[in-house]
């Protein structure tokens, strides 16, 4: 669960990087999506779908904004709720005390 939450956090950071809409963000997203296109077989399609076209433009900004502000926070909230539920179900963070009177020496 922790690894999935980490990945969602990384996606939140990545999608939020484009939102200032400056040169640094533009080129970072361009490089990142070009790395996506290097995946065998599905790379070009994944890049096209993530940008909403072939170039970083208004469609990419809209998609990244919706992912950053709506989709990924909802996923993160659901995963955090499941994580808290699992921690509680598995006994929480407390250490159980042993009953008094049990001595290691057997006296």
N, C-alpha and C positions, 0 to 999 in steps of 0.2 A: 504494500500500500504506500509506503514511504517513497519508493522509487517512482511510482505513478504520479504522486503528488509533486515530486521533484520535476518530472517531465512537464507536467501542467504548468508549474512555475516558470520553467524555461520558455515554454510557448507563450506565456503571458509577457515575459520580458521581450521576447522576439517580436511579438505583434505590437507591443507598445513602442518599440523602437522607431517605427515609421510615423507615428502620430505627430511628432513635431513638424514633419514635412519640410525638412531642410536637406542640404546637400549630403551631410553625413548620413542621415537616415536613408536617403534615396540610394546612395551607393552601397550601404550595408545591406539593404534589402535586395538590391541587384545582385550582389555577390552571393548572398545566402540562397536566393532562388536559382542562381546559376549552378550552385553546388547541388541543389535538388535535381536539376535537369541532368546531372551526370549519373543518376541512378539508371541501371539497366532496365530496359523495356518500358517502365512507367514514368521515367523521369520527366520527359517533356510534358506529358499530360498533367502530372502533379504540379509542375511549375505553372502551366497555363491556368489550372484551376485555382491555385493559390493567389495568382495575380489578377485573375479575371481578364486575361489577355496575354499578349506577348511582351508588353512593356510595363514598367512600374508607372502607374498613372492613377487617375481618379478611381477606377474600379479596384485597384489594389488597396488604396487608402480606405475605401468603404469596407472592403472585406476584412482588412486588418482591424479597423475600428470596431466592427460588429464582433469579431472574434475576441478582441481584447476587452470590450465592455459588456458583452452579453454572454456569449457561448462559454468561453473559458472560465469566467467567474462562477457560472452555474455548475459547471463540471467540478470546479475546485470545491465549491460548497458541498456538493453531494459526496465527494470523496472524503472531505474532512469529517462530515457527519458519519460516514461509514467507519472512518478511522477511529473517531471517538467512541462509537458504539462497540467496535472490536476491543478497544482498550478496556472499556467498562466490562464487557462480557468476559474478558480474559483475566479479570481480577483487579484491574486498575494499576496504579503505580505504587501501591503500598506493599510493604513486606509483612507477611503474616508472622506474628510472634508465636514462639513455642510456649506451651503451657508451663506455668511455674511449678517447681517441685521436681522436675525431671533434671537430674544432675548428670553430667557426663561421667562422673566418677562412680556413679551407681550407689551413692550413700543415702 
